[in-house]
Amino acid sequence: MEDPVNGLHVIFTGTRGTLNRGNITVGPPGRITASDNQLNVFLNAPLAPGMPLCFTVWSESESITVHTALWSSNFNVVGKAEAIPPK
């Protein structure tokens, strides 16, 4: 994004409604809520343009994938986020 963001909303497929235990691994501190097939990230400080945000999430199902991911600023959607495939 060209402007700082402070939130991320991600919808996954393949979770069978079992998401929980989200954790930010790279990026500003914040909190994550995870339930059903959705994860929300609320950052304490804005994420600068071009900086990555990485997180882990737990699911009972194997091979979950990102269906939709949206950046937000103060709870307003500002653009689509893209997943970086694991190495």
HTML snippet that shows the backbone in 3Dmol.js (N, CA, C, O; Angstrom):
<script src="https://3Dmol.org/build/3Dmol-min.js"></script>
<div id="view" style="width:600px;height:400px;position:relative"></div>
<script>
const pdb = `
ATOM      1  N   MET A   1       0.837  -1.183   0.000  1.00  0.00           N
ATOM      2  CA  MET A   1       0.000   0.000   0.000  1.00  0.00           C
ATOM      3  C   MET A   1       0.881   1.244   0.000  1.00  0.00           C
ATOM      4  O   MET A   1       2.023   1.209   0.458  1.00  0.00           O
ATOM      5  N   GLU A   2       0.350   2.319  -0.507  1.00  0.00           N
ATOM      6  CA  GLU A   2       1.091   3.580  -0.544  1.00  0.00           C
ATOM      7  C   GLU A   2       0.981   4.351   0.769  1.00  0.00           C
ATOM      8  O   GLU A   2       1.823   5.199   1.064  1.00  0.00           O
ATOM      9  N   ASP A   3      -0.046   4.061   1.553  1.00  0.00           N
ATOM     10  CA  ASP A   3      -0.257   4.731   2.833  1.00  0.00           C
ATOM     11  C   ASP A   3      -0.141   3.709   3.959  1.00  0.00           C
ATOM     12  O   ASP A   3      -0.368   2.520   3.739  1.00  0.00           O
ATOM     13  N   PRO A   4       0.209   4.161   5.165  1.00  0.00           N
ATOM     14  CA  PRO A   4       0.285   3.228   6.290  1.00  0.00           C
ATOM     15  C   PRO A   4      -1.071   2.579   6.571  1.00  0.00           C
ATOM     16  O   PRO A   4      -2.119   3.184   6.343  1.00  0.00           O
ATOM     17  N   VAL A   5      -1.039   1.358   7.061  1.00  0.00           N
ATOM     18  CA  VAL A   5      -2.253   0.633   7.439  1.00  0.00           C
ATOM     19  C   VAL A   5      -2.091   0.144   8.882  1.00  0.00           C
ATOM     20  O   VAL A   5      -0.973   0.003   9.378  1.00  0.00           O
ATOM     21  N   ASN A   6      -3.209  -0.108   9.537  1.00  0.00           N
ATOM     22  CA  ASN A   6      -3.113  -0.616  10.909  1.00  0.00           C
ATOM     23  C   ASN A   6      -4.030  -1.810  11.164  1.00  0.00           C
ATOM     24  O   ASN A   6      -4.299  -2.166  12.311  1.00  0.00           O
ATOM     25  N   GLY A   7      -4.502  -2.419  10.083  1.00  0.00           N
ATOM     26  CA  GLY A   7      -5.342  -3.590  10.247  1.00  0.00           C
ATOM     27  C   GLY A   7      -5.297  -4.505   9.035  1.00  0.00           C
ATOM     28  O   GLY A   7      -4.975  -4.079   7.926  1.00  0.00           O
ATOM     29  N   LEU A   8      -5.623  -5.763   9.267  1.00  0.00           N
ATOM     30  CA  LEU A   8      -5.671  -6.760   8.203  1.00  0.00           C
ATOM     31  C   LEU A   8      -6.794  -7.736   8.526  1.00  0.00           C
ATOM     32  O   LEU A   8      -6.922  -8.193   9.661  1.00  0.00           O
ATOM     33  N   HIS A   9      -7.612  -8.055   7.515  1.00  0.00           N
ATOM     34  CA  HIS A   9      -8.689  -9.029   7.648  1.00  0.00           C
ATOM     35  C   HIS A   9      -8.431 -10.125   6.626  1.00  0.00           C
ATOM     36  O   HIS A   9      -8.309  -9.848   5.432  1.00  0.00           O
ATOM     37  N   VAL A  10      -8.348 -11.375   7.091  1.00  0.00           N
ATOM     38  CA  VAL A  10      -8.035 -12.494   6.205  1.00  0.00           C
ATOM     39  C   VAL A  10      -9.106 -13.571   6.357  1.00  0.00           C
ATOM     40  O   VAL A  10      -9.457 -13.967   7.469  1.00  0.00           O
ATOM     41  N   ILE A  11      -9.617 -14.036   5.216  1.00  0.00           N
ATOM     42  CA  ILE A  11     -10.549 -15.160   5.182  1.00  0.00           C
ATOM     43  C   ILE A  11      -9.801 -16.334   4.554  1.00  0.00           C
ATOM     44  O   ILE A  11      -9.205 -16.202   3.484  1.00  0.00           O
ATOM     45  N   PHE A  12      -9.839 -17.479   5.228  1.00  0.00           N
ATOM     46  CA  PHE A  12      -9.150 -18.681   4.766  1.00  0.00           C
ATOM     47  C   PHE A  12     -10.152 -19.714   4.253  1.00  0.00           C
ATOM     48  O   PHE A  12     -11.327 -19.694   4.620  1.00  0.00           O
ATOM     49  N   THR A  13      -9.671 -20.611   3.403  1.00  0.00           N
ATOM     50  CA  THR A  13     -10.447 -21.782   3.014  1.00  0.00           C
ATOM     51  C   THR A  13      -9.753 -23.013   3.561  1.00  0.00           C
ATOM     52  O   THR A  13      -8.543 -23.009   3.787  1.00  0.00           O
ATOM     53  N   GLY A  14     -10.526 -24.066   3.773  1.00  0.00           N
ATOM     54  CA  GLY A  14      -9.961 -25.322   4.248  1.00  0.00           C
ATOM     55  C   GLY A  14      -9.797 -25.422   5.749  1.00  0.00           C
ATOM     56  O   GLY A  14      -9.213 -26.394   6.229  1.00  0.00           O
ATOM     57  N   THR A  15     -10.292 -24.452   6.511  1.00  0.00           N
ATOM     58  CA  THR A  15     -10.095 -24.461   7.967  1.00  0.00           C
ATOM     59  C   THR A  15     -11.104 -25.323   8.709  1.00  0.00           C
ATOM     60  O   THR A  15     -10.855 -25.761   9.832  1.00  0.00           O
ATOM     61  N   ARG A  16     -12.225 -25.556   8.083  1.00  0.00           N
ATOM     62  CA  ARG A  16     -13.349 -26.244   8.748  1.00  0.00           C
ATOM     63  C   ARG A  16     -13.722 -25.540  10.041  1.00  0.00           C
ATOM     64  O   ARG A  16     -14.158 -26.173  11.003  1.00  0.00           O
ATOM     65  N   GLY A  17     -13.546 -24.214  10.055  1.00  0.00           N
ATOM     66  CA  GLY A  17     -13.953 -23.402  11.199  1.00  0.00           C
ATOM     67  C   GLY A  17     -13.124 -23.566  12.450  1.00  0.00           C
ATOM     68  O   GLY A  17     -13.641 -23.396  13.555  1.00  0.00           O
ATOM     69  N   THR A  18     -11.825 -23.898  12.306  1.00  0.00           N
ATOM     70  CA  THR A  18     -11.019 -24.209  13.488  1.00  0.00           C
ATOM     71  C   THR A  18      -9.883 -23.233  13.767  1.00  0.00           C
ATOM     72  O   THR A  18      -8.984 -23.567  14.538  1.00  0.00           O
ATOM     73  N   LEU A  19      -9.885 -22.051  13.178  1.00  0.00           N
ATOM     74  CA  LEU A  19      -8.771 -21.122  13.405  1.00  0.00           C
ATOM     75  C   LEU A  19      -8.732 -20.619  14.840  1.00  0.00           C
ATOM     76  O   LEU A  19      -9.767 -20.313  15.432  1.00  0.00           O
ATOM     77  N   ASN A  20      -7.519 -20.538  15.395  1.00  0.00           N
ATOM     78  CA  ASN A  20      -7.289 -19.862  16.671  1.00  0.00           C
ATOM     79  C   ASN A  20      -5.792 -19.696  16.875  1.00  0.00           C
ATOM     80  O   ASN A  20      -5.003 -20.097  16.019  1.00  0.00           O
ATOM     81  N   ARG A  21      -5.399 -19.121  17.977  1.00  0.00           N
ATOM     82  CA  ARG A  21      -3.992 -18.909  18.354  1.00  0.00           C
ATOM     83  C   ARG A  21      -3.198 -18.112  17.312  1.00  0.00           C
ATOM     84  O   ARG A  21      -2.100 -18.524  16.937  1.00  0.00           O
ATOM     85  N   GLY A  22      -3.721 -17.002  16.847  1.00  0.00           N
ATOM     86  CA  GLY A  22      -2.971 -16.140  15.938  1.00  0.00           C
ATOM     87  C   GLY A  22      -1.857 -15.413  16.671  1.00  0.00           C
ATOM     88  O   GLY A  22      -2.005 -15.036  17.833  1.00  0.00           O
ATOM     89  N   ASN A  23      -0.734 -15.218  15.978  1.00  0.00           N
ATOM     90  CA  ASN A  23       0.422 -14.563  16.583  1.00  0.00           C
ATOM     91  C   ASN A  23       1.170 -13.754  15.523  1.00  0.00           C
ATOM     92  O   ASN A  23       1.493 -14.282  14.459  1.00  0.00           O
ATOM     93  N   ILE A  24       1.447 -12.491  15.801  1.00  0.00           N
ATOM     94  CA  ILE A  24       2.241 -11.656  14.894  1.00  0.00           C
ATOM     95  C   ILE A  24       3.706 -12.044  15.064  1.00  0.00           C
ATOM     96  O   ILE A  24       4.223 -12.043  16.181  1.00  0.00           O
ATOM     97  N   THR A  25       4.381 -12.377  13.955  1.00  0.00           N
ATOM     98  CA  THR A  25       5.792 -12.766  14.017  1.00  0.00           C
ATOM     99  C   THR A  25       6.715 -11.701  13.440  1.00  0.00           C
ATOM    100  O   THR A  25       7.879 -11.622  13.835  1.00  0.00           O
ATOM    101  N   VAL A  26       6.225 -10.882  12.516  1.00  0.00           N
ATOM    102  CA  VAL A  26       6.992  -9.767  11.947  1.00  0.00           C
ATOM    103  C   VAL A  26       6.034  -8.601  11.772  1.00  0.00           C
ATOM    104  O   VAL A  26       4.968  -8.745  11.174  1.00  0.00           O
ATOM    105  N   GLY A  27       6.422  -7.438  12.301  1.00  0.00           N
ATOM    106  CA  GLY A  27       5.589  -6.251  12.173  1.00  0.00           C
ATOM    107  C   GLY A  27       5.401  -5.592  13.525  1.00  0.00           C
ATOM    108  O   GLY A  27       5.918  -6.072  14.534  1.00  0.00           O
ATOM    109  N   PRO A  28       4.662  -4.491  13.548  1.00  0.00           N
ATOM    110  CA  PRO A  28       4.423  -3.800  14.808  1.00  0.00           C
ATOM    111  C   PRO A  28       3.600  -4.668  15.756  1.00  0.00           C
ATOM    112  O   PRO A  28       2.858  -5.543  15.310  1.00  0.00           O
ATOM    113  N   PRO A  29       3.725  -4.431  17.054  1.00  0.00           N
ATOM    114  CA  PRO A  29       2.899  -5.174  18.005  1.00  0.00           C
ATOM    115  C   PRO A  29       1.418  -4.904  17.761  1.00  0.00           C
ATOM    116  O   PRO A  29       1.041  -3.882  17.187  1.00  0.00           O
ATOM    117  N   GLY A  30       0.611  -5.820  18.198  1.00  0.00           N
ATOM    118  CA  GLY A  30      -0.830  -5.680  18.062  1.00  0.00           C
ATOM    119  C   GLY A  30      -1.505  -6.925  18.586  1.00  0.00           C
ATOM    120  O   GLY A  30      -0.901  -7.710  19.318  1.00  0.00           O
ATOM    121  N   ARG A  31      -2.752  -7.105  18.214  1.00  0.00           N
ATOM    122  CA  ARG A  31      -3.458  -8.299  18.657  1.00  0.00           C
ATOM    123  C   ARG A  31      -4.156  -8.934  17.462  1.00  0.00           C
ATOM    124  O   ARG A  31      -4.465  -8.275  16.469  1.00  0.00           O
ATOM    125  N   ILE A  32      -4.391 -10.216  17.589  1.00  0.00           N
ATOM    126  CA  ILE A  32      -5.059 -10.979  16.545  1.00  0.00           C
ATOM    127  C   ILE A  32      -6.274 -11.668  17.143  1.00  0.00           C
ATOM    128  O   ILE A  32      -6.204 -12.241  18.230  1.00  0.00           O
ATOM    129  N   THR A  33      -7.374 -11.608  16.433  1.00  0.00           N
ATOM    130  CA  THR A  33      -8.526 -12.438  16.763  1.00  0.00           C
ATOM    131  C   THR A  33      -8.680 -13.439  15.631  1.00  0.00           C
ATOM    132  O   THR A  33      -8.619 -13.071  14.458  1.00  0.00           O
ATOM    133  N   ALA A  34      -8.879 -14.688  15.976  1.00  0.00           N
ATOM    134  CA  ALA A  34      -9.050 -15.739  14.979  1.00  0.00           C
ATOM    135  C   ALA A  34     -10.195 -16.629  15.406  1.00  0.00           C
ATOM    136  O   ALA A  34     -10.215 -17.135  16.528  1.00  0.00           O
ATOM    137  N   SER A  35     -11.146 -16.818  14.511  1.00  0.00           N
ATOM    138  CA  SER A  35     -12.248 -17.740  14.785  1.00  0.00           C
ATOM    139  C   SER A  35     -12.876 -18.153  13.461  1.00  0.00           C
ATOM    140  O   SER A  35     -12.767 -17.460  12.449  1.00  0.00           O
ATOM    141  N   ASP A  36     -13.533 -19.299  13.502  1.00  0.00           N
ATOM    142  CA  ASP A  36     -14.141 -19.877  12.306  1.00  0.00           C
ATOM    143  C   ASP A  36     -13.092 -19.959  11.198  1.00  0.00           C
ATOM    144  O   ASP A  36     -12.124 -20.710  11.315  1.00  0.00           O
ATOM    145  N   ASN A  37     -13.281 -19.193  10.124  1.00  0.00           N
ATOM    146  CA  ASN A  37     -12.319 -19.188   9.024  1.00  0.00           C
ATOM    147  C   ASN A  37     -11.724 -17.797   8.800  1.00  0.00           C
ATOM    148  O   ASN A  37     -11.183 -17.518   7.730  1.00  0.00           O
ATOM    149  N   GLN A  38     -11.822 -16.921   9.813  1.00  0.00           N
ATOM    150  CA  GLN A  38     -11.370 -15.541   9.650  1.00  0.00           C
ATOM    151  C   GLN A  38     -10.363 -15.137  10.718  1.00  0.00           C
ATOM    152  O   GLN A  38     -10.396 -15.607  11.855  1.00  0.00           O
ATOM    153  N   LEU A  39      -9.468 -14.249  10.304  1.00  0.00           N
ATOM    154  CA  LEU A  39      -8.453 -13.713  11.200  1.00  0.00           C
ATOM    155  C   LEU A  39      -8.441 -12.195  11.032  1.00  0.00           C
ATOM    156  O   LEU A  39      -8.476 -11.691   9.909  1.00  0.00           O
ATOM    157  N   ASN A  40      -8.391 -11.473  12.140  1.00  0.00           N
ATOM    158  CA  ASN A  40      -8.294 -10.016  12.127  1.00  0.00           C
ATOM    159  C   ASN A  40      -7.064  -9.591  12.906  1.00  0.00           C
ATOM    160  O   ASN A  40      -6.828 -10.055  14.021  1.00  0.00           O
ATOM    161  N   VAL A  41      -6.285  -8.705  12.308  1.00  0.00           N
ATOM    162  CA  VAL A  41      -5.089  -8.167  12.948  1.00  0.00           C
ATOM    163  C   VAL A  41      -5.341  -6.697  13.247  1.00  0.00           C
ATOM    164  O   VAL A  41      -5.741  -5.940  12.363  1.00  0.00           O
ATOM    165  N   PHE A  42      -5.110  -6.294  14.481  1.00  0.00           N
ATOM    166  CA  PHE A  42      -5.249  -4.906  14.909  1.00  0.00           C
ATOM    167  C   PHE A  42      -3.883  -4.455  15.415  1.00  0.00           C
ATOM    168  O   PHE A  42      -3.458  -4.867  16.495  1.00  0.00           O
ATOM    169  N   LEU A  43      -3.198  -3.620  14.655  1.00  0.00           N
ATOM    170  CA  LEU A  43      -1.844  -3.181  15.009  1.00  0.00           C
ATOM    171  C   LEU A  43      -1.881  -1.984  15.943  1.00  0.00           C
ATOM    172  O   LEU A  43      -2.748  -1.120  15.809  1.00  0.00           O
ATOM    173  N   ASN A  44      -0.938  -1.922  16.897  1.00  0.00           N
ATOM    174  CA  ASN A  44      -0.844  -0.788  17.824  1.00  0.00           C
ATOM    175  C   ASN A  44      -0.259   0.441  17.144  1.00  0.00           C
ATOM    176  O   ASN A  44      -0.493   1.565  17.588  1.00  0.00           O
ATOM    177  N   ALA A  45       0.498   0.239  16.074  1.00  0.00           N
ATOM    178  CA  ALA A  45       1.111   1.335  15.320  1.00  0.00           C
ATOM    179  C   ALA A  45       0.948   1.022  13.838  1.00  0.00           C
ATOM    180  O   ALA A  45       0.839  -0.147  13.468  1.00  0.00           O
ATOM    181  N   PRO A  46       0.929   2.039  12.987  1.00  0.00           N
ATOM    182  CA  PRO A  46       0.775   1.786  11.556  1.00  0.00           C
ATOM    183  C   PRO A  46       1.942   0.982  10.978  1.00  0.00           C
ATOM    184  O   PRO A  46       3.087   1.102  11.413  1.00  0.00           O
ATOM    185  N   LEU A  47       1.611   0.174   9.999  1.00  0.00           N
ATOM    186  CA  LEU A  47       2.604  -0.572   9.232  1.00  0.00           C
ATOM    187  C   LEU A  47       2.998   0.315   8.053  1.00  0.00           C
ATOM    188  O   LEU A  47       2.147   0.691   7.246  1.00  0.00           O
ATOM    189  N   ALA A  48       4.269   0.646   7.954  1.00  0.00           N
ATOM    190  CA  ALA A  48       4.745   1.538   6.900  1.00  0.00           C
ATOM    191  C   ALA A  48       4.601   0.884   5.527  1.00  0.00           C
ATOM    192  O   ALA A  48       4.666  -0.341   5.419  1.00  0.00           O
ATOM    193  N   PRO A  49       4.406   1.687   4.476  1.00  0.00           N
ATOM    194  CA  PRO A  49       4.315   1.140   3.128  1.00  0.00           C
ATOM    195  C   PRO A  49       5.538   0.289   2.790  1.00  0.00           C
ATOM    196  O   PRO A  49       6.673   0.674   3.071  1.00  0.00           O
ATOM    197  N   GLY A  50       5.290  -0.868   2.185  1.00  0.00           N
ATOM    198  CA  GLY A  50       6.368  -1.760   1.774  1.00  0.00           C
ATOM    199  C   GLY A  50       6.886  -2.687   2.853  1.00  0.00           C
ATOM    200  O   GLY A  50       7.687  -3.575   2.563  1.00  0.00           O
ATOM    201  N   MET A  51       6.451  -2.507   4.090  1.00  0.00           N
ATOM    202  CA  MET A  51       6.912  -3.361   5.187  1.00  0.00           C
ATOM    203  C   MET A  51       6.017  -4.600   5.272  1.00  0.00           C
ATOM    204  O   MET A  51       4.807  -4.508   5.064  1.00  0.00           O
ATOM    205  N   PRO A  52       6.610  -5.756   5.579  1.00  0.00           N
ATOM    206  CA  PRO A  52       5.798  -6.970   5.678  1.00  0.00           C
ATOM    207  C   PRO A  52       5.102  -7.085   7.027  1.00  0.00           C
ATOM    208  O   PRO A  52       5.535  -6.509   8.025  1.00  0.00           O
ATOM    209  N   LEU A  53       4.035  -7.830   7.027  1.00  0.00           N
ATOM    210  CA  LEU A  53       3.346  -8.230   8.246  1.00  0.00           C
ATOM    211  C   LEU A  53       3.228  -9.744   8.168  1.00  0.00           C
ATOM    212  O   LEU A  53       2.601 -10.271   7.250  1.00  0.00           O
ATOM    213  N   CYS A  54       3.820 -10.441   9.114  1.00  0.00           N
ATOM    214  CA  CYS A  54       3.785 -11.903   9.121  1.00  0.00           C
ATOM    215  C   CYS A  54       3.095 -12.377  10.393  1.00  0.00           C
ATOM    216  O   CYS A  54       3.219 -11.765  11.454  1.00  0.00           O
ATOM    217  N   PHE A  55       2.371 -13.473  10.260  1.00  0.00           N
ATOM    218  CA  PHE A  55       1.683 -14.035  11.414  1.00  0.00           C
ATOM    219  C   PHE A  55       1.586 -15.544  11.258  1.00  0.00           C
ATOM    220  O   PHE A  55       1.728 -16.088  10.163  1.00  0.00           O
ATOM    221  N   THR A  56       1.344 -16.196  12.370  1.00  0.00           N
ATOM    222  CA  THR A  56       1.025 -17.615  12.362  1.00  0.00           C
ATOM    223  C   THR A  56      -0.388 -17.774  12.904  1.00  0.00           C
ATOM    224  O   THR A  56      -0.874 -16.937  13.665  1.00  0.00           O
ATOM    225  N   VAL A  57      -1.029 -18.847  12.507  1.00  0.00           N
ATOM    226  CA  VAL A  57      -2.360 -19.166  13.008  1.00  0.00           C
ATOM    227  C   VAL A  57      -2.472 -20.686  13.061  1.00  0.00           C
ATOM    228  O   VAL A  57      -1.879 -21.385  12.240  1.00  0.00           O
ATOM    229  N   TRP A  58      -3.225 -21.190  14.017  1.00  0.00           N
ATOM    230  CA  TRP A  58      -3.379 -22.622  14.184  1.00  0.00           C
ATOM    231  C   TRP A  58      -4.730 -23.066  13.645  1.00  0.00           C
ATOM    232  O   TRP A  58      -5.731 -22.369  13.808  1.00  0.00           O
ATOM    233  N   SER A  59      -4.755 -24.228  13.002  1.00  0.00           N
ATOM    234  CA  SER A  59      -5.992 -24.831  12.526  1.00  0.00           C
ATOM    235  C   SER A  59      -5.881 -26.339  12.658  1.00  0.00           C
ATOM    236  O   SER A  59      -4.803 -26.900  12.461  1.00  0.00           O
ATOM    237  N   GLU A  60      -6.982 -27.002  12.987  1.00  0.00           N
ATOM    238  CA  GLU A  60      -6.993 -28.460  13.038  1.00  0.00           C
ATOM    239  C   GLU A  60      -6.886 -29.074  11.650  1.00  0.00           C
ATOM    240  O   GLU A  60      -6.494 -30.231  11.503  1.00  0.00           O
ATOM    241  N   SER A  61      -7.238 -28.291  10.631  1.00  0.00           N
ATOM    242  CA  SER A  61      -7.206 -28.783   9.257  1.00  0.00           C
ATOM    243  C   SER A  61      -5.844 -28.534   8.625  1.00  0.00           C
ATOM    244  O   SER A  61      -5.168 -27.555   8.941  1.00  0.00           O
ATOM    245  N   GLU A  62      -5.457 -29.417   7.742  1.00  0.00           N
ATOM    246  CA  GLU A  62      -4.203 -29.268   7.000  1.00  0.00           C
ATOM    247  C   GLU A  62      -4.469 -28.522   5.695  1.00  0.00           C
ATOM    248  O   GLU A  62      -5.569 -28.560   5.143  1.00  0.00           O
ATOM    249  N   SER A  63      -3.462 -27.866   5.241  1.00  0.00           N
ATOM    250  CA  SER A  63      -3.483 -27.192   3.950  1.00  0.00           C
ATOM    251  C   SER A  63      -4.560 -26.108   3.845  1.00  0.00           C
ATOM    252  O   SER A  63      -5.388 -26.120   2.935  1.00  0.00           O
ATOM    253  N   ILE A  64      -4.528 -25.178   4.793  1.00  0.00           N
ATOM    254  CA  ILE A  64      -5.439 -24.039   4.685  1.00  0.00           C
ATOM    255  C   ILE A  64      -4.824 -23.027   3.720  1.00  0.00           C
ATOM    256  O   ILE A  64      -3.602 -22.949   3.600  1.00  0.00           O
ATOM    257  N   THR A  65      -5.653 -22.264   3.042  1.00  0.00           N
ATOM    258  CA  THR A  65      -5.173 -21.269   2.086  1.00  0.00           C
ATOM    259  C   THR A  65      -5.920 -19.957   2.277  1.00  0.00           C
ATOM    260  O   THR A  65      -7.052 -19.931   2.758  1.00  0.00           O
ATOM    261  N   VAL A  66      -5.262 -18.872   1.890  1.00  0.00           N
ATOM    262  CA  VAL A  66      -5.878 -17.555   1.962  1.00  0.00           C
ATOM    263  C   VAL A  66      -6.883 -17.417   0.816  1.00  0.00           C
ATOM    264  O   VAL A  66      -6.545 -17.624  -0.349  1.00  0.00           O
ATOM    265  N   HIS A  67      -8.103 -17.070   1.161  1.00  0.00           N
ATOM    266  CA  HIS A  67      -9.139 -16.818   0.155  1.00  0.00           C
ATOM    267  C   HIS A  67      -9.176 -15.329  -0.189  1.00  0.00           C
ATOM    268  O   HIS A  67      -9.148 -14.953  -1.361  1.00  0.00           O
ATOM    269  N   THR A  68      -9.239 -14.486   0.846  1.00  0.00           N
ATOM    270  CA  THR A  68      -9.295 -13.039   0.675  1.00  0.00           C
ATOM    271  C   THR A  68      -8.522 -12.383   1.806  1.00  0.00           C
ATOM    272  O   THR A  68      -8.595 -12.823   2.953  1.00  0.00           O
ATOM    273  N   ALA A  69      -7.776 -11.325   1.479  1.00  0.00           N
ATOM    274  CA  ALA A  69      -7.053 -10.569   2.504  1.00  0.00           C
ATOM    275  C   ALA A  69      -7.168  -9.082   2.176  1.00  0.00           C
ATOM    276  O   ALA A  69      -6.896  -8.664   1.051  1.00  0.00           O
ATOM    277  N   LEU A  70      -7.570  -8.296   3.160  1.00  0.00           N
ATOM    278  CA  LEU A  70      -7.802  -6.864   2.958  1.00  0.00           C
ATOM    279  C   LEU A  70      -7.088  -6.035   4.019  1.00  0.00           C
ATOM    280  O   LEU A  70      -7.199  -6.310   5.213  1.00  0.00           O
ATOM    281  N   TRP A  71      -6.352  -5.015   3.571  1.00  0.00           N
ATOM    282  CA  TRP A  71      -5.740  -4.047   4.481  1.00  0.00           C
ATOM    283  C   TRP A  71      -6.787  -3.041   4.909  1.00  0.00           C
ATOM    284  O   TRP A  71      -7.720  -2.740   4.164  1.00  0.00           O
ATOM    285  N   SER A  72      -6.624  -2.521   6.125  1.00  0.00           N
ATOM    286  CA  SER A  72      -7.526  -1.464   6.590  1.00  0.00           C
ATOM    287  C   SER A  72      -6.741  -0.394   7.340  1.00  0.00           C
ATOM    288  O   SER A  72      -5.631  -0.623   7.822  1.00  0.00           O
ATOM    289  N   SER A  73      -7.348   0.760   7.418  1.00  0.00           N
ATOM    290  CA  SER A  73      -6.817   1.875   8.193  1.00  0.00           C
ATOM    291  C   SER A  73      -7.963   2.410   9.034  1.00  0.00           C
ATOM    292  O   SER A  73      -8.964   2.888   8.501  1.00  0.00           O
ATOM    293  N   ASN A  74      -7.813   2.328  10.342  1.00  0.00           N
ATOM    294  CA  ASN A  74      -8.865   2.748  11.270  1.00  0.00           C
ATOM    295  C   ASN A  74     -10.205   2.103  10.925  1.00  0.00           C
ATOM    296  O   ASN A  74     -11.239   2.770  10.905  1.00  0.00           O
ATOM    297  N   PHE A  75     -10.174   0.800  10.654  1.00  0.00           N
ATOM    298  CA  PHE A  75     -11.345  -0.033  10.377  1.00  0.00           C
ATOM    299  C   PHE A  75     -11.981   0.204   8.997  1.00  0.00           C
ATOM    300  O   PHE A  75     -13.056  -0.330   8.722  1.00  0.00           O
ATOM    301  N   ASN A  76     -11.347   0.982   8.142  1.00  0.00           N
ATOM    302  CA  ASN A  76     -11.842   1.211   6.784  1.00  0.00           C
ATOM    303  C   ASN A  76     -10.952   0.469   5.796  1.00  0.00           C
ATOM    304  O   ASN A  76      -9.734   0.651   5.793  1.00  0.00           O
ATOM    305  N   VAL A  77     -11.557  -0.368   4.958  1.00  0.00           N
ATOM    306  CA  VAL A  77     -10.794  -1.121   3.969  1.00  0.00           C
ATOM    307  C   VAL A  77     -10.140  -0.157   2.992  1.00  0.00           C
ATOM    308  O   VAL A  77     -10.785   0.740   2.449  1.00  0.00           O
ATOM    309  N   VAL A  78      -8.821  -0.364   2.778  1.00  0.00           N
ATOM    310  CA  VAL A  78      -8.083   0.529   1.869  1.00  0.00           C
ATOM    311  C   VAL A  78      -7.449  -0.215   0.693  1.00  0.00           C
ATOM    312  O   VAL A  78      -6.929   0.424  -0.222  1.00  0.00           O
ATOM    313  N   GLY A  79      -7.480  -1.538   0.695  1.00  0.00           N
ATOM    314  CA  GLY A  79      -6.920  -2.266  -0.428  1.00  0.00           C
ATOM    315  C   GLY A  79      -6.740  -3.739  -0.159  1.00  0.00           C
ATOM    316  O   GLY A  79      -6.869  -4.212   0.970  1.00  0.00           O
ATOM    317  N   LYS A  80      -6.439  -4.450  -1.225  1.00  0.00           N
ATOM    318  CA  LYS A  80      -6.249  -5.895  -1.158  1.00  0.00           C
ATOM    319  C   LYS A  80      -4.826  -6.216  -0.717  1.00  0.00           C
ATOM    320  O   LYS A  80      -3.870  -5.591  -1.176  1.00  0.00           O
ATOM    321  N   ALA A  81      -4.693  -7.185   0.169  1.00  0.00           N
ATOM    322  CA  ALA A  81      -3.378  -7.667   0.609  1.00  0.00           C
ATOM    323  C   ALA A  81      -3.066  -8.951  -0.155  1.00  0.00           C
ATOM    324  O   ALA A  81      -3.971  -9.669  -0.580  1.00  0.00           O
ATOM    325  N   GLU A  82      -1.790  -9.224  -0.322  1.00  0.00           N
ATOM    326  CA  GLU A  82      -1.392 -10.441  -1.026  1.00  0.00           C
ATOM    327  C   GLU A  82      -0.516 -11.289  -0.122  1.00  0.00           C
ATOM    328  O   GLU A  82       0.373 -10.784   0.563  1.00  0.00           O
ATOM    329  N   ALA A  83      -0.781 -12.574  -0.133  1.00  0.00           N
ATOM    330  CA  ALA A  83       0.014 -13.511   0.672  1.00  0.00           C
ATOM    331  C   ALA A  83       1.357 -13.768  -0.005  1.00  0.00           C
ATOM    332  O   ALA A  83       1.440 -13.883  -1.228  1.00  0.00           O
ATOM    333  N   ILE A  84       2.388 -13.856   0.798  1.00  0.00           N
ATOM    334  CA  ILE A  84       3.714 -14.222   0.310  1.00  0.00           C
ATOM    335  C   ILE A  84       3.868 -15.719   0.575  1.00  0.00           C
ATOM    336  O   ILE A  84       3.790 -16.153   1.724  1.00  0.00           O
ATOM    337  N   PRO A  85       4.085 -16.505  -0.470  1.00  0.00           N
ATOM    338  CA  PRO A  85       4.203 -17.953  -0.257  1.00  0.00           C
ATOM    339  C   PRO A  85       5.379 -18.297   0.642  1.00  0.00           C
ATOM    340  O   PRO A  85       6.421 -17.646   0.565  1.00  0.00           O
ATOM    341  N   PRO A  86       5.234 -19.311   1.495  1.00  0.00           N
ATOM    342  CA  PRO A  86       6.355 -19.720   2.352  1.00  0.00           C
ATOM    343  C   PRO A  86       7.510 -20.264   1.515  1.00  0.00           C
ATOM    344  O   PRO A  86       7.306 -20.816   0.434  1.00  0.00           O
ATOM    345  N   LYS A  87       8.711 -20.100   2.028  1.00  0.00           N
ATOM    346  CA  LYS A  87       9.902 -20.582   1.307  1.00  0.00           C
ATOM    347  C   LYS A  87      10.198 -22.000   1.671  1.00  0.00           C
ATOM    348  O   LYS A  87      11.160 -22.579   1.168  1.00  0.00           O
TER     349      LYS A  87
END
`;
const viewer = $3Dmol.createViewer("view");
viewer.addModel(pdb, "pdb");
viewer.setStyle({}, {cartoon: {color: "spectrum"}});
viewer.zoomTo();
viewer.render();
</script>
